[in-house]
Amino acid sequence: MRRKVVIALGGNALGNTPSEQLELIKKTAKNIVDVIEDGYDVVITHGNGPQVGMINLAMEVSHEEANTPDMPFAECGAMSQGYIGYHLQQSIQKELLKRNMRKNCITVITQVLVDDKDEAFKNPTKPIGSFYTKEEADQITKEKGYVFKEDAGRGYRRVVASPNPVKIIENKVIKDLVDKRNIVIAAGGGGIPIVKKRNGYQGVDAVIDKDKTSAKLAIDLNADIFLILTAVEKVSINFGKENEQKLDLLTVKQAKDYMKSDEFKKGSMLPKIEACIDYVTHKKDGQAIITSLSKLKDALLGRTGTIIVRKGE
């Protein structure tokens, strides 16, 4: 029986420039096609932190120096989905061709509904774009109403909200494509955040957590496995300390206990653990795995990675 897996790639694993990204994605494509060759139906999600920042900065500079139209942040997110998806499609298609495998690969530009009353909009925390002095930030706030926060002594950066995903608008299209055995790339960067208005949907200045949206997509698709690829082979407690311990298995209860004791950091492992908990809570017989790209196939075979299960919740 074929198994369905949602694979979440980190944006930082994709590189910071087009040439660097294309080179890195060649390796990514090889690992993904290995899994497809083993009979899995694959849906790929990805981060877009460096990429959307690069696009947003380019648009800001162009607007300021060449008087081009100001580009809303939601549109920058859409651009990043197309740009990253194009590179992933191209590299996966080349790898399929090498192996004489006949499969289609497509990117779905994905909108994700958020609640405009989400508390995150009252406290924007997600930094985007370039650094400014306090005076420059104050001037931009006066002109555009943006919110700025000091970022680790490096200057002031615009911050936007990071609301929770409510609904993936294109989930039925994605499901149809997967059911027909296509390789689907979707929900890039957590999806393009939109809110519902009287006359339809409208994009908002926000960044949805990629792992949360990926977990929601895995739940919607009734995926058998939700796999998050990151920089480490296994999740650890006491990370970076002499008593660091790598974890093979993690129950929901254990994960919540470790979260209470601040074992997982907000900007690093915490959102990944939270996403895995969400998935296995909804998909009782599902399996969530966190591992590195190079260990993707081994993790699916149960040889490595950290497996998160519902048992013991």
C-alpha positions as CSV (number, residue, x, y, z in Angstrom):
1,M,0.0,0.0,0.0
2,R,1.3,3.4,-1.0
3,R,2.0,5.9,1.9
4,K,1.5,9.7,1.8
5,V,4.2,11.8,3.3
6,V,4.4,15.6,3.8
7,I,8.0,16.8,3.8
8,A,8.7,20.2,5.2
9,L,12.0,21.8,4.0
10,G,13.6,24.7,6.0
11,G,14.0,28.0,4.1
12,N,17.6,28.3,5.2
13,A,18.5,25.0,3.7
14,L,17.6,26.4,0.3
15,G,20.4,29.1,0.1
16,N,20.4,32.9,0.0
17,T,21.0,33.5,-3.7
18,P,19.5,32.0,-6.9
19,S,22.8,30.2,-7.8
20,E,23.4,28.9,-4.3
21,Q,19.7,27.8,-4.0
22,L,19.8,25.9,-7.3
23,E,23.0,24.1,-6.3
24,L,21.6,23.1,-2.9
25,I,18.3,22.0,-4.3
26,K,20.1,19.4,-6.5
27,K,20.9,17.5,-3.4
28,T,17.4,18.1,-2.0
29,A,15.9,16.7,-5.2
30,K,18.0,13.5,-5.1
31,N,16.9,12.7,-1.5
32,I,13.2,13.4,-2.3
33,V,13.3,11.3,-5.5
34,D,14.9,8.5,-3.5
35,V,11.7,8.5,-1.4
36,I,9.4,8.7,-4.4
37,E,11.3,5.8,-6.0
38,D,10.5,3.8,-2.8
39,G,6.8,4.2,-3.5
40,Y,5.8,7.2,-1.3
41,D,3.4,9.9,-2.5
42,V,5.2,13.1,-1.7
43,V,4.0,16.6,-0.9
44,I,6.8,19.2,-0.3
45,T,6.4,22.4,1.7
46,H,9.3,24.8,2.4
47,G,10.3,27.9,4.3
48,N,11.1,31.2,2.6
49,G,12.8,33.3,5.2
50,P,16.0,34.4,3.3
51,Q,14.2,34.4,0.0
52,V,11.2,36.6,0.9
53,G,13.5,38.9,2.8
54,M,15.7,39.3,-0.3
55,I,12.6,40.0,-2.5
56,N,11.1,42.4,0.0
57,L,14.5,44.3,0.2
58,A,14.8,44.5,-3.5
59,M,11.3,45.9,-3.8
60,E,12.0,48.4,-1.1
61,V,15.2,49.7,-2.7
62,S,13.5,49.8,-6.2
63,H,10.6,51.8,-4.7
64,E,12.9,54.3,-2.9
65,E,15.5,54.7,-5.7
66,A,13.6,54.1,-8.9
67,N,10.1,55.1,-7.8
68,T,8.7,51.8,-8.8
69,P,5.3,50.8,-7.3
70,D,5.4,49.8,-3.6
71,M,5.1,46.0,-3.4
72,P,2.9,44.6,-0.5
73,F,4.5,41.9,1.6
74,A,1.9,39.3,0.7
75,E,2.8,39.7,-3.0
76,C,6.5,39.2,-2.1
77,G,5.5,35.9,-0.4
78,A,3.7,34.8,-3.6
79,M,6.9,35.7,-5.6
80,S,9.0,33.6,-3.3
81,Q,6.6,30.6,-3.7
82,G,7.0,30.8,-7.4
83,Y,10.7,31.3,-7.4
84,I,11.5,28.4,-5.0
85,G,8.9,26.1,-6.5
86,Y,10.4,26.7,-10.0
87,H,13.8,25.6,-8.7
88,L,12.4,22.6,-6.9
89,Q,10.4,21.5,-9.9
90,Q,13.3,21.9,-12.3
91,S,15.7,19.9,-10.1
92,I,13.2,17.1,-9.3
93,Q,12.3,16.8,-12.9
94,K,16.0,16.4,-13.9
95,E,16.4,13.7,-11.2
96,L,13.3,11.9,-12.4
97,L,14.6,12.0,-16.0
98,K,18.0,10.5,-14.9
99,R,16.1,7.5,-13.4
100,N,13.7,7.2,-16.3
101,M,10.8,7.9,-13.9
102,R,7.6,9.3,-15.5
103,K,5.9,11.6,-12.9
104,N,4.6,15.1,-12.9
105,C,5.8,17.8,-10.5
106,I,3.9,21.0,-9.9
107,T,3.9,24.0,-7.6
108,V,0.6,25.3,-6.2
109,I,0.7,28.9,-5.2
110,T,-1.0,28.6,-1.8
111,Q,-3.1,31.0,0.1
112,V,-3.8,30.4,3.9
113,L,-6.6,32.0,5.7
114,V,-5.8,33.7,9.0
115,D,-8.1,35.3,11.6
116,D,-7.9,39.1,11.4
117,K,-8.7,39.1,15.2
118,D,-5.7,36.8,15.9
119,E,-3.8,38.1,18.9
120,A,-0.6,38.0,16.9
121,F,-1.7,41.2,15.0
122,K,-1.7,43.1,18.3
123,N,2.0,42.1,18.9
124,P,4.0,41.8,15.6
125,T,7.2,39.8,16.3
126,K,8.4,38.5,12.9
127,P,11.3,40.6,11.6
128,I,11.4,41.2,7.8
129,G,13.4,43.3,5.4
130,S,16.5,45.5,6.0
131,F,18.0,47.2,9.1
132,Y,17.4,50.9,9.8
133,T,18.6,53.4,12.4
134,K,16.1,54.6,15.0
135,E,15.6,57.8,13.1
136,E,15.0,56.1,9.8
137,A,12.6,53.6,11.4
138,D,10.6,56.4,13.1
139,Q,10.3,58.2,9.8
140,I,9.0,55.1,7.9
141,T,6.6,54.5,10.8
142,K,5.3,58.0,10.3
143,E,5.0,57.6,6.6
144,K,3.6,54.1,6.3
145,G,2.5,53.0,9.8
146,Y,5.0,50.1,10.0
147,V,6.0,48.7,13.3
148,F,9.8,48.4,14.0
149,K,11.7,46.7,16.8
150,E,15.4,46.7,17.7
151,D,17.0,43.5,16.5
152,A,19.9,42.2,18.6
153,G,21.9,45.4,18.5
154,R,22.1,45.4,14.7
155,G,19.5,48.1,14.2
156,Y,15.8,48.4,13.7
157,R,13.7,46.0,11.5
158,R,10.1,46.0,10.5
159,V,8.1,43.4,12.3
160,V,4.9,41.8,11.1
161,A,2.4,39.5,12.8
162,S,2.7,35.7,12.8
163,P,-0.9,34.5,13.1
164,N,-2.0,30.8,13.2
165,P,-3.2,29.2,10.0
166,V,-7.0,28.7,9.9
167,K,-7.6,27.2,6.5
168,I,-5.5,26.2,3.4
169,I,-7.6,27.6,0.6
170,E,-6.2,25.3,-2.1
171,N,-6.3,22.1,0.0
172,K,-8.8,20.3,-2.3
173,V,-6.7,21.1,-5.4
174,I,-3.6,19.8,-3.7
175,K,-5.4,16.6,-2.6
176,D,-6.7,16.0,-6.1
177,L,-3.2,16.3,-7.5
178,V,-1.7,14.0,-4.9
179,D,-4.4,11.4,-5.3
180,K,-3.4,11.3,-9.0
181,R,0.2,10.5,-7.9
182,N,1.7,13.9,-8.8
183,I,4.6,15.4,-6.8
184,V,3.2,18.6,-5.3
185,I,5.1,21.6,-3.9
186,A,2.7,23.7,-1.8
187,A,2.2,26.1,1.2
188,G,5.6,27.7,0.6
189,G,6.7,30.0,3.4
190,G,3.7,29.0,5.5
191,G,1.4,30.2,2.7
192,I,0.3,33.6,1.5
193,P,-1.6,35.0,4.5
194,I,-5.1,36.3,3.7
195,V,-8.1,37.4,5.6
196,K,-11.8,37.2,4.6
197,K,-13.5,40.4,3.5
198,R,-17.1,41.0,2.3
199,N,-16.0,40.9,-1.3
200,G,-13.5,38.0,-1.0
201,Y,-10.0,37.5,0.3
202,Q,-7.3,40.1,0.9
203,G,-3.6,39.6,1.5
204,V,-2.1,40.9,4.8
205,D,1.3,41.8,6.0
206,A,2.1,38.7,8.1
207,V,4.3,35.6,8.1
208,I,2.6,32.3,9.0
209,D,4.9,29.7,10.6
210,K,5.9,27.2,8.0
211,D,5.8,24.2,10.3
212,K,2.3,25.0,11.6
213,T,0.9,25.3,8.0
214,S,2.8,22.1,7.0
215,A,1.2,20.2,9.9
216,K,-2.2,21.5,8.9
217,L,-1.7,20.4,5.3
218,A,-0.6,17.0,6.5
219,I,-3.8,16.7,8.6
220,D,-6.0,17.9,5.7
221,L,-4.4,15.4,3.3
222,N,-4.6,12.6,5.9
223,A,-0.9,12.0,5.4
224,D,0.6,8.9,7.0
225,I,3.8,10.7,7.8
226,F,4.7,14.3,8.6
227,L,8.5,14.8,8.2
228,I,10.3,18.0,9.1
229,L,13.8,18.4,7.8
230,T,16.2,20.6,9.7
231,A,19.9,21.1,10.5
232,V,20.2,18.2,13.0
233,E,19.7,14.4,12.7
234,K,17.8,14.2,16.0
235,V,16.1,16.4,18.5
236,S,18.1,16.9,21.7
237,I,17.5,18.0,25.2
238,N,20.3,20.0,27.0
239,F,21.3,21.1,23.5
240,G,24.9,22.2,23.2
241,K,25.8,21.2,26.8
242,E,28.0,18.4,28.1
243,N,24.9,16.4,29.1
244,E,23.2,16.8,25.7
245,Q,20.9,13.8,25.0
246,K,19.6,13.0,21.5
247,L,16.1,11.6,21.4
248,D,15.0,8.6,19.3
249,L,11.3,8.7,20.4
250,L,9.2,11.5,21.9
251,T,5.6,11.2,23.1
252,V,3.3,14.2,23.2
253,K,3.4,14.2,27.0
254,Q,7.2,14.1,27.1
255,A,7.3,16.9,24.5
256,K,5.0,19.1,26.5
257,D,7.0,18.5,29.6
258,Y,10.2,19.5,27.9
259,M,8.5,22.6,26.5
260,K,7.5,23.6,30.0
261,S,11.1,23.4,31.1
262,D,12.2,25.5,28.1
263,E,14.2,22.8,26.3
264,F,13.2,23.9,22.9
265,K,13.9,27.5,21.7
266,K,11.3,29.7,20.0
267,G,13.3,30.5,17.0
268,S,14.6,27.0,16.5
269,M,13.1,23.7,17.6
270,L,10.0,24.8,19.4
271,P,7.7,25.5,16.4
272,K,8.8,22.2,14.9
273,I,7.8,20.3,18.1
274,E,4.5,22.2,18.3
275,A,3.7,21.3,14.7
276,C,4.4,17.6,15.3
277,I,2.2,17.6,18.4
278,D,-0.6,19.2,16.4
279,Y,-0.3,16.6,13.6
280,V,-0.1,13.4,15.8
281,T,-2.9,14.8,18.0
282,H,-5.2,15.0,15.0
283,K,-3.9,11.9,13.2
284,K,-3.9,9.2,15.8
285,D,-2.1,6.6,13.8
286,G,0.2,9.2,12.2
287,Q,3.9,9.5,12.7
288,A,5.9,12.7,12.9
289,I,9.6,12.7,12.3
290,I,12.3,15.4,12.7
291,T,15.7,14.8,11.0
292,S,18.2,16.2,8.6
293,L,17.9,16.2,4.8
294,S,20.8,13.7,4.3
295,K,19.0,11.2,6.7
296,L,15.6,11.6,5.0
297,K,15.4,8.0,3.6
298,D,16.9,6.4,6.7
299,A,14.4,8.2,8.9
300,L,11.5,6.9,6.9
301,L,12.9,3.4,7.3
302,G,13.0,4.0,11.1
303,R,16.8,4.0,11.3
304,T,17.3,7.5,12.6
305,G,15.6,10.8,13.4
306,T,13.3,11.7,16.3
307,I,9.9,10.1,16.0
308,I,7.0,12.0,17.7
309,V,4.0,9.8,18.6
310,R,0.6,10.4,20.3
311,K,1.1,7.6,22.8
312,G,1.4,8.7,26.3
313,E,-0.4,12.1,25.8
